[in-house]
């Protein structure tokens, strides 16, 4: 069984191979030009759209009228 100290020493000794700039640029361009995932549009009813816009129905407007001081 490996000890934590052995694992840490192995990780320190591990060498990363440097990549050339052209390869790095190609990878970056591939990530940048990747098309966004296609997601179908959600079908919403008129009531759902009104709720999203803050319209909670006729009761809301009645409350607004009742709060106005004369």
C-alpha positions, -999 to +999 in steps of 0.1 A: +000+000+000+013+034-009+018+061+017+007+097+012+043+108+012+051+084-017+021+097-037+031+133-031+067+127-042+055+109-073+033+139-082+062+163-077+084+143-100+058+141-127+069+162-156+045+179-179+054+180-216+052+215-229+031+220-260+040+244-289+021+276-293+004+265-325-011+235-308-023+257-279-038+281-304-056+253-323-071+240-290-082+275-280-098+282-314-116+248-312-131+258-278-140+293-289-157+283-322-176+254-307-213+260-314-236+263-284-258+233-276-291+233-294-320+235-270-356+235-281-377+265-272-402+262-244-438+267-252-454+290-227-490+300-223-501+336-221-508+332-183-472+320-177-458+349-197-479+374-177-467+359-144-431+362-156-437+399-163-451+404-128-488+404-136-506+383-109-541+390-121-569+415-114-565+412-076-531+428-078-545+459-096-573+461-070-547+461-042-528+489-060-559+510-063-567+505-026-533+516-015-535+550-032-541+578-007-563+607-017 
